[in-house]
Amino acid sequence: MNAMAKGSALSRFESAKQRFFSQVLIAMKMPTIVRAIEEELAAGHVAVVQLTSTAEAILERRLAGLSPHERANLAIDVSPLDTLIDYLKTAFPTRQMRAFRSSDGAMRSEPMHDGDGNAVLCQEAVEARDNLVESLCSMPPVPAALDFLIAHFGTDTVAEVTGRTRRVVIDGQGRQKLERRSTSSNIAETDAFMSGRKPILVFSEAGGTGRSYHADLDCPTAHKRRIHFLLEPGWRADIAIQGLGRTHRTYQWKPPVFRPVTTNCKGERRFISTIARRLDTLGALTRGQRQTGGQNLFDPADNLESSYAREALTQWYHLLHAGKLASVDLENFQIITGLKLVDENGTLLDKLPPIQRWLNRILALRIATQDAIFEEYMGLIQARVDAAREAGTLDLGVEAIRAERIVQLSEQVLRKDPVSGAETRLLRLELHLKPRVTGWARLDKIWGASSDVQYLRNSRSGRVALCVPSWSITDEDGRPVKMMELVRPTGSNRIQLAGLGHTNWEEIDRDSFRSLWESEVGEALDKVDIETISVATGLLLPVWNKLPQDDVRVWRIDDAAGTSILGRIVMPGAIEKLESAFGLTSSIVLTPDELIEAARHGDGALLPGLHGARLVSAMVNDSRRLEIRDFRPQDREWLKARGAFSEVIAYKTRLFLPAGKADEILTTIIAEPPQ
């Protein structure tokens, strides 16, 4: 009945529970990571395993409780199960409590004592605790990751660089032996790995400080790629990031391959999320290049501490309160997580549990419950990420455009810094692009063994696409929306499963699909697209608020000749506003395609040579048309002679361009404007 005491007990309980289940998840990964390491060694690589816990504290407690005879004949299992049992022995509530009414009239409780001042124990609680401890101790031990690797591969293969001073190893007779490790052990083990005597290195936070395990050009194993397994990211993302940097440094023969190791337990996203968020932050601080941190290792939806995730959680709470979720109801959720979401009147609290606490409590739920909750929650996040990506407002940091050739058509100085002299410039570029093509061999390698794919052909265009399952989204009412991905030779897009049947896609057999796919790949390889874009580059931060906010992505544009341009792409419809914001007159002539793009996806664009006339998109008789507005009356007949047509609507003559000939007419208008 004491809120502070109850809160303290629950906090310790949740902390112990989270630590235990995180170790259980790591143990579940060990068979898979052992197979992966063996495959990498067979391929001629070397393996680096990063973890946080070494189970040294558990080993020390076990050794302290052994008799001299037991110490001489070791037979112990170092397991995270010990931590849970120790928690039960020291923190399981067994004290008998006495209830009383305080001076303010509220009921309180305090520990009960007998006549001699000794604590009174509740025998029912003592029996429950002892039965639970006995049940847990009868279960097989959960192996500690470090000891598992050493026991499987042997000390002659595994170099251990940790802070442990003692460890249990298996001798030649198969018996356990206690081995002491000096302070110089880490140096010797690092040298054994770098020289190639031991192909596997396992390091922890204590062993990773100040050391390098990269493919240094001066070391004998420089030619062997480091395969860095992030087995246990730990609780501090900054430490995990430092660990990743141990195998990726300058003066190396080749960069490492990072392989985060995770189970399909949805609650483990708690740990991966912190790494994804930290990589985003790290990249943002290094030369302004977000890819420097994450290298697209994680999807934006993996960061469960982003604004999209927080908004999705708030909506998830409201859907739970409204009873619209199928995974769990409000009452049961509060019971199994210990989180309070409503007040005494059943109203949702104004200050709801933050994302970190929610994730911690979700981690220890039953797997089926975790999966169901995360299916709904991730659907809410994905719906937001998809909407932001389509709108061009998803901050992915720096994205790359690889061009075969870059031709600079024009350059305009928007601003010159009065102190540094640095310039903000608007470049007009012509990009010669070859599409990125997915060949049949790679497509078959990724999806060939899956039974959930469909081979589709579009009856209208004749193009083909592989239809594969994709992550679902959750609508505003909490209903799951099944999504599919249409993979094509030069790209992909997502579509709702319910809407797929209303399209022109039809299923065909695999052999026909392969023939058509390879034909499209051949066409794409021979094709070079020429695209004209405008890029704001140079000193952008002081003028960021003046740049168009419809697309905030930063792009790095480079070519094979070494040209590299970093900046924001300015959409055709925003060029006029951008120049106006800097007090400049328009000097860029848009192409017909750009004029049409600006009209359809913006506020329209000025038509060159037409004295203020604009091309806009208008809805007329329930159909979308391209309209020329603000034209001079004397230009009406001239425009009609070039292909425009007129209609009198609401006592006003309006000019429109035929949909199929708009680009041809605009080309004529731009080439020979009226006098």
N, C-alpha and C positions, 0 to 999 in steps of 0.2 A: 504493500500500500504506500510505499515511499517512491515517488516518481524518480528521484535522482538515483536511488539504489537500483531500481528496476532498469532504468536506462543504462546504467553502468554494466549491469549483468548481461543485458541484451547485446550491448556493444561488444563485450568480450566474447560472447557466444557467437555472434555473427563473424567476428574476426577469426576465431579459431575454425569455424565452419568453412570460411572462404579459403583459408590457407590449406586446409585438408583437401578440399575438393580440387583446388588448383594442382596439388601434388598427384591426386588420383588421375587427373586429366593428362599430366605429364607421363605417368606410368603407362597409360593407355596408348601413348604414342610410341613407346619404345620398340615393339616388334617391327613397326613400319619404318622407323628411322634406322634400325639396324640393317634392314634390307636395302634401304636407300644408300647407306654408307657403303655397303658391300658392292652395290652397282657402280657407285662413283669410283671406288678403288679399282674395280675391274676395268673401268674406262681410262685409267691412268691419271686420275685426279687425286687430290688429297682432301680430307674432310676436316672441318673446324666446327666444333659444336659449342654453342654459347648457352650457358645456363646461369642461374642465380644461386640456387640452394645446393649445398653440398652434403647436407644431413650430418655435418660434423657435430652439431649440438646434440643430436639424437644419439650418435655414437658415443660421445663423452658420457651422457647419462647412463647408457647401457653398460659401459665399461665400469663406471663408478659403482654400480650395483652388483658386480660379479665378485665371487669369492676367489681366492688364489687358485684353487683347483679349476674353477670354470674359466679363469683367465688363461690358464695354461692349456686348456682344451677348448678353444673358442668354438662356439656354435651359435652365432647370433645372426639375426636378420635385422638390418637397419631399415626401418620402414617409417613413412609418414604416419602410419597407424599409431605409432608410439605417441606422437604429439596429441592426437585426439584422445587417447587413453589418459595421458597425463592431465589434459584439460578436465576430463570427467572426474578424475580423482581429486583435483584441487578446486574446481569451480562448480561442480554439480550441486544444486541447492539441497542440502540435507538438514539445515538448521530448522528447528521448530520455532515458529513465530507466534508472538502474542499480539493480538489486536487491541487497540485502545482508542479512545476518543481524545483528541488534543484540545487545547484551550480554545481554538477557533471553531470547534465543533466537527472538524473533519476526522475521518477514521485514519489512523496510522498503524504501523506495525513495528515491532522491535524483536530482536532475538530473545528467546526464552532461556532462563538459567534455573538450575535447581537450587536447593537450599545451601549447597556448598559453593555456589558461584560457578559451577561447571555448565558448559553449554549443553542444552537438551537437543538431541537429534531425533528427527522424525524417522522412525524405523521403516515406514513404508517407502520413504525416499531413499534411505540407505539400501534397502533391498532392490529397488528399481535401478539404482546406480550400479550395484554389484552385478546384477543380472546383465545389464548393458555392457559393462566391461568384460564380463566372461564371454558374452556373445561375440564381441569384437575380437577378443584375443583368440577365439577359435577359428577366425577367418584366416585365409592365406595372407601373408604379409604383402603389402604394396611395395614393390622394389623402388629404391631411390635411383634416379636416372644415372647419376655418376657411377655408382657401384654396379649398375646393370651393364653399362658400357664396358667397364674395366673387366667385369667377370666374363663377358661374352668375347671380347677381342683380346684380352690379356694385357698385362703391363708392358710387354715387349712391343705392342702395336699402338697403344694409347699413351700419348703424352698428356699428363695432368698438370695444368697450371692453375692452381687454386690456392686458397689460403689454409687448406687443411694441414695440420701438423701430424696427424695419424690417420691411417686407413687400414681396412681389412682387405687382404688379398688372399688368393688361393695359391698354395705352394705346389710343387711337383707331385705330391702325394694326394692332392685334392683336399687338403685340410686348410682351414682358415688360419691366417697368420696376421698378427698385428705388425704393421710396418710404420716406422717413424719417418717423417719427412722434415728435412732441415730447411732453413731459410733459402739455401742455395738450390733447392730442388727445382724451383720454378725456372731458374736460369738454365739448368741442365736439361730440363724437359723441353724448354723452348728451343734450345740448340738441337736437340734430338729431332724435333719436328722440322725445323728449318733446313737441317742437313739431309733430311730424307730417311733417317734411321727409323722414325716412327711416322706412319702416314696419317694418323688421326691425332688431333689435338682437341682437348676439352678444357675450356677455361671458364672461370666464374668472374664475378665483379672484382674480387680481390686479385685474381690472377691476370686480369686484363689491363690493369692500370699501367700505363707507360710502356706497354710492350707492342710489338708489331709481328704479325703473322702473315703478311702479304707476300706476293710473289716477287720479292726483292731481286733485282737484277744481279746482285752480287752473291746470292745464296745458291747452293747446289740445286734446289728444287724450284728455281725461278720458272722453269718451263711447265710446271704442273699447276693447273688452275685450282684455286681454293674454292671449295664448295662449302659455303658458310651456312650451317643449319642454326636458325634461331629457335632453339628448342624451348627455352623458357625466357620470355621477355621480362618477367619480374614486375614489380610494382612501380618502378621509376623508369619512365620512358627515356629520360635523358641518359641514364646509365646504359640502357639497351642500345641507344644510338651510338654511344661511345664504343660499345662492344663491336657494333657493325663496322666501325672505322678501323678496327685492328687489322682487318684483312684487305682494306681498300685504302691505299696510300699512294703517294707519288713514287716515282722511280720503281715502277713495277712492270713486269713483263706482260701481264694480262690482268684485267680486273676480276674480282671474284663473282660467283653466282650466289646470291642471297636466297635462301629457301626457308621462309617462315614455316614452322611445323605446327599444324593446328588440327584438332579433331573436328568432327561435324557437330559437336555439342555447341548449340547456339550461344550458350552463356560464355563461351570462351572468347567471343567477340569483345568481351570486356578488356582483355589484355591486348588483342590486336588493335583495338580502337585507339588505345593510348599511343601505340607505336605509329599508327597512321597519322594521328594528330601531330605528334612530335616531328615526324618527317616533313609534314606540311610546313610547320613553323621553322624547322631547320632550313628548308629550301628557301623560305621567304627571306631569311636573313643572309643568304649567301648570294651575292651579286644580283639580288632581285629575281633569281631564277628558281621557281618552285620545283622544277624537275630535278634540280640538283639534290634535293632532299629525297623525294619519293621515287623518282624515275618511273612513275606510273605503276609502282609496285602495288598500290592499293587504289580501289575505286573510291570516289567521293562518298559513297554510301557506307564505306567501311569505317569512316570517322564518326563514331557515335557521340562525339562531343562537339559537333558542329552546330551551327544555327538551324540547319535542316533537321538534325536529330532532336534538338531541344524542342522545336516546334512540333515535331511528330509525337514526342512523348507527351506534351501538353494535350494534344488532340487525343492520344491514346487514353490518358486519364479521363477525359470527358466522355469518350465512348464507353469506357469501363463503367463510369458512374451512371450512364444512361442505359446500361444493360444491353449494348449492341454488339459486344464481343463474344465470340464463340469459345475462346480459349479458356476463360475463367470468369467467374462473377466477382463482384466487388467484395462481398463478405469473405469468401474463401481466399481471395488475393491478400486481403489484409491479415488473415490468420496465418497463411503459409510464409509470408514475407516479413511480418511484424511492422509493416509500414502503415502509418495512419494517414488516410486520405480524406476522411469526412469528419465533421464536427458532431456534437451531440444531437443536432437536428437533422443529420444526414446530408448536410450541404457540403459540397466539395470545398476543401480548404483553399484559401487564397495562395498560401505558400506550400506548394506540393514538393515531395522529395526530389532532389536534383538527380540528373542522369547518372552520376557516379554511384550514388547510393542505390538507385533502382537497379543498376547493372549488377552491383555486388549481391543484392538479395536474389536476383533472378538466377545467378550462377548455381546456387545450391538447390534449386527446385528439381523435381523429377524431369528426366530428359523429355518426355512427351509434352509436359507442360511448358518447358522452356521452348521447345520447337514451335508449339502452337502460338505462344505469346510473341516470339520473335518473327514468326511468319506475318502476323498482323502489323507489328511494329515496323519491321523492315519494309513492308509494303507501303506504309505511310511515308517513310523516308524516301523510298524510291520514287513515289509519285511526285514529291517535291523536287528531287534531283532531276527527274525527267523533264519536269516543267521548266526548271531553271536552265537546263541544257538546251531545250528547244527555244527558249527566249534569248539565249546567248548571255545570260547573267550568271551562269555557273562559273565560279572562280576556280579554274584548274591550274592557275599559275601560268607558266610559260608553255605554250603549245608550239609545235614545230611544223613548218612547211618546207619540204624538200623539193626544190625546183631544179630542173635540168639547166635552166638558164634564167637570169634575171636581167631585164632591160629597164633602165631608168628613163622614163619618158619626160618627167618634169620634177622640179624641186621648188618649194615655196617655204620661206622662213616665216613661221607663225609668231615666234617670240625669241628675243635674245636677252639672256639674263644680264642685268646691269652690273652684277658683281663679278661673276665668273666668266661671263662672255659665252656660256654654253647656249646652244640654240635648240629650239623646238621646231622641227621641220615637218612639212607635209610632202611626202614623196608619192609620185605616181609611177607605179611599177607594172611592167608586163612580165608575167610569169609563164614560163614554158614548163608544163607539168606532165609527168608520166604517172598514171594512176598506180596505186599500190594494189597488186594483184595477188589473190590467193589461188595457188595452183591446186589441181585435183589431188595430188599426193598429200599435201598438207591438210586439205579439207577432210580427206578420208582418214588420215591419222588422228585427227581430233574427234570426228563424229562417226567414223566408219563402224565402230563397235556398238554404237548406241541403237536401241530399238525404238526410240522416241522421236525419230526424225521423219520428215516427209520430203519427198522430192517433187518440187512444184515447177510448173511452167505457166507463164502468164499468157493467156490466150489472145490478148490484145497486142502486146509488144513482142511476144515470142521469147522473152528473156526467162532465165531460170533462177531459182532461189532454193536454198536448203532451209526448211522450216524446222527450227529446234526450240525446245522449251527454254523459256527465259524467266527471270525472277518476276514474281507477281507484284502488283501494287494493291493498295487498299484505298477504297473510295472514301468520301467524306462521311458515309454512314457506317463505316467499319466493315464493309463487304469486300472480300478478296476478289480481285480482277485478274484472271489468268492471262498472262502475256506470252507471246511467241516472238522469236527473232528470225527475221528473214535474212539469211547470209547469202550474199551475192559475190561474184568474183572480185568486185572492186569496192565493196562496202557492205553495210548491213543497216537494218532499221527494225524497230520493235512495233508490234501490232497486237491489238487485243484478239484473243482467240475467238471471241464471239463475233468479231467483225471480219474474220478471215473468210468466212463462208459467203460474204457479200461482195467479195472482190473477184478479179478475173484469174486468180491463181487456181490451177488445176493440178492434181497429182498425176505423175507419170512414173514409169518404171526406172530403176537405177541405171541400166545400161544407156537408155536414151538420155537420161539426165547427164550422165558423165560425158557423152558425146557433145551435147549442147554446152556444157560447162567448159570443156576444153576449147571449144570453138570460140566462146566469149573471151576466154583467157588469151587466146591468140590475137583476137582483135584488139584487146586492151593493151597488150604488150607493144603493138605497132602504133599505138595512138599517142599523140602528144597534144594536150589541151593548152590553149593560150588563154590566159585569164588576166584581166586588167584590174588592179586593186589600188586603193589609196591607203597609205600608212602614215600615222603620226609617230614620229620617232625623235630621238634625241632626249632632251631634258623634259620628262613628262610629269614628274611629281608636282611641281609648282602649278601646273595648268590642268591637273587631273580633273578638277571640277568643271572645266570648260569643255572637256572632251565628251563626245556622245556617251550616254549611259545605257544605251540599248544593247551594247556588247562590250563587256569590261575585260575580255580576255586579252592577254599579252601574247604576242606571237614572235617566234624567232624564225626568220626567213633566210635560208641560205642555199647555196648552189655548189656544184662540184668545183668551181673556180676559187672557192674560199671566201666569197662574198657573204656577209652575215649582217642582217638588219633586225633589230629588236624594236618592237613598237606595237601600237594598237591599230587594228584595221578599222578604217572609217568607212561605213556603208555609204553607198551613193547618195541616198536621201539625206544624209547628215552632213555632207560636205559643205553645202550652202550655209547651214547654221554654224558650222565650225569656223568658216572664214568670217562670217559676220561677228562671231564672238570675239575674234581677234581684230576686228575693225578693218578687214581686208576685202577687196573686191574679188568676185569670183574669177578665177583664171583657169579652171579645169573644165574641159569639155568632156562630158560623160558620153560613153558609147551608147548605142541604142539599147543593148541588153541592160546596161546599168540604169538607164532612164526607166525602163520597164520595171526593173527590180525596185528602184526607189519609189515608183508609183504604187506597186502592189504591196510593199512591206514598209511603207513610211508615209511621210506627209507629201510625197510627190517631189518633183524636181523641175528646175527652170529649163525650158527648151532653148538651146543656144540660137541666137539670131532672131528670136520671135518677140523681143521687146517686153519681157515680163510674163509671157505665157508659160503655163505650167502643165506638166503631164501628171494626172492624178488618177487614182482608182475610185470609181463611183458605182453605186448600186442603182441600177435602173431596171424596173419591171422584174425584180427578183433575180437579176443576173448581174455579174460583175463586168464592168466595162472600163476601158482606158479612155479618159476624157481629157481634151485640151481646154483648159480654163484660162480666163483673163487674156484672151487673144484680142488683138486690135480688130475692129470691124472691117477695116480695109484688107485684112489678111484672110478673111473668111473664104472667099472664092479661091484664093491662091492655095489654101490648105485643102479645100475640097478637090481641087485639080490634082493634088498630089496623092489623093486616096482617102482622105477623111470624109466622113458623112455627117450630116446634120439632122437634128430633130428639134422641134419646138415643144418644149415641156414647160408648163406653167408660165406661158407667155414669154419664154426666154429661149433663144436659139442656142443650142449646145452642140459642140463638135466632138465626135468620137472616132477612134481608130479601129478598123476591123481587127478582130483578135488574131486571125491567121497572117495578117500582113503588116502588123504594127512595126516590126523591126525594119522591114523594107521601106516603109513610109518615113520612119524616123531617120534612116540613113540618107534618104533624099533631102529631107528638111535640113539636116545638119550640113550636108555637102553644099547646098545652094539655098541659103536662107533668103527670105524676101527683102527687098530694098526698103 
